[in-house]
């Protein structure tokens, strides 16, 4: 596993980072999102969905648990925060997410890490106190973790696309 750290100063930055990642996703990719409530997981997915050609409004699946979207690549968006067991995850259609026909986004993916494929991208979003941002900004650290050889090989392309948000840059 290898990771790359980014900084976001606003929801717009987080969406833009999501767009850059989304533009490089392929059918069959699984993206696990972690971070506290309000850290920007859905905001990130909104940007990625736009890059995947989704025209429908993307909202948090917290209460419906999963939502499917059509785009140039179909997308599956799942939130496992309220689920109690791995069987609950299976019951709402996890097998659908891993069918190689769509991109799967899983909010709170760390809660179901045993079900995630060896090859996946993990996105951790953290709210931070940061004097480097102007007043009124909503600073976040976004950590990309490449799991598996396929994602390690693709990470450099992501790093290049995400250079404007490079931590410390």
N, C-alpha and C positions, 0 to 999 in steps of 0.2 A: 504494500500500500504506500502511496505517495500522496502528499497533500500540497495545496497551493492556497495562499491566504490573500483575500481581497478586502477592500474597504468600500462601503456604500454610505453615502451621506444622506440618502433620502429614499422614499419609496420609488421614485422615478429611476434612481440609480439601480436599485434592486431589480426592478422590472427590466432595465437595460441589460444588466448582467444575465438575467434569465433569458432574454432574447438571444444574446450571444451564445449561451450554452445551447438553447433550443435549436439554433441554426445548425449546430453540429450533431444533433441527435439523429439516431437511425431507428427504424422499426426494430423492436425487440429490446431496446435499451430500458433499463430500470434506473430511476433516480430516487434515492432515499433522501428525504429532507428531515432535519432535526433542528431543534431550537425551542426556546421557551415560547409560550403564548405571546403573540404579537411581534415576534421577531422578523416576520416577513416571508414566511414559507409560501403562503398563497400568492403574495405579490410576485415572488420569484416565478412561480408556476404560470402566472398571468403573462409574464414576458416570454417565457418559453413557449407557451401556447400560441402566442402571436407569431413567433418564428415558425411554428409547425403548421401555420395556416388556419388555425382555429379562429372563426369569426364570431362565434357565440361568446357571451360574457362568461368568464371563468370566475367562479365564486368558491369560497371555502366549502369543502364537503363535510364539515364537522357534524352536521345533523343528518345528512343523507348518506354519509359514509363513503359513497363512491359516485363518480360521475364520469360518463364517457363523452368524448367530444370528437367531432369529425374535423379533419384538416387534411393537408397534403400527406401527413402521416396521422392516423387516428391516435387519440390520446386517452389514457385512463388515469383518473385522478382520485386517489383514495386517502382517507384520513382515518387512522386506526387509534386515535387518542382515547376514545371512549370504549374501545373493545377490551374485553377481559382476557380472552384466550386466543391462542393461535388458531384454534378451530373456528372462532368467530371471524377471523380474517379469511379463512378458507370459505366460510359460508357466504360472505359477501362478494365472492368471485375472484379471489387471488389467482386462481388458475387462468382466468381470462387475461390477467395482466401479463402473464409470462408466456403468451402464445406466439411471440415474435411478429405479430401483425401490427403492433402499436407501441408507443412509448408509454411507460408506466411511471407515474409520480406517486410516491407514497409519503404523505406527511406523517411524522412520528415513526419513520421507518426503523429507528433503533429499537422500538418496542417489539418488532417482529423480525429482528436480525436473522433468526434461524431460518426464516423462509426466503430471505433475499438470495438471489443467485450470487455465485462467486464473482461474476462479472457485473459490477454495478458502480454507479457514481453516487457518492454521498455528499450532500450539501448541508453544512452546519451553519446556521445563522445565529449570531449573538448580538444582543443589544450591548453597546459599550458606552462608557463615559469617556469622551475624547475631546481634549482641548484643541485638537488639530482641525476641527470643523467649526464653521461659523455658527453663531447663535441661531437657534431655531432649526438646526439640522437634526436629523434622526440617525446618528451614526450606528453602523452595523459592521461587524467583521463577518465575512462569508468565507468559510473554509471548504474547499473542494478536495475530496479524498477519492482517489482512483483505486478501486478494488479490482484486482485481476489484471492479467497481462494485456488484455484487449484495451482496457481503460488506461493502463499505464502508457501504452503506445499512443493513445489519442490525447493524453493530457497536454503534450506540448502544443498541439493545435489550439486547445482551449486556452492555455496560458498566453499564447500570442493574441488571440481574439480578445482576451480580457485585460490586456496590458494597461488600459486607462484607469483601471481600478486596483492596480497592483498595490499591496500593502507596503508602505514605506516609500512608495514611488511618487 
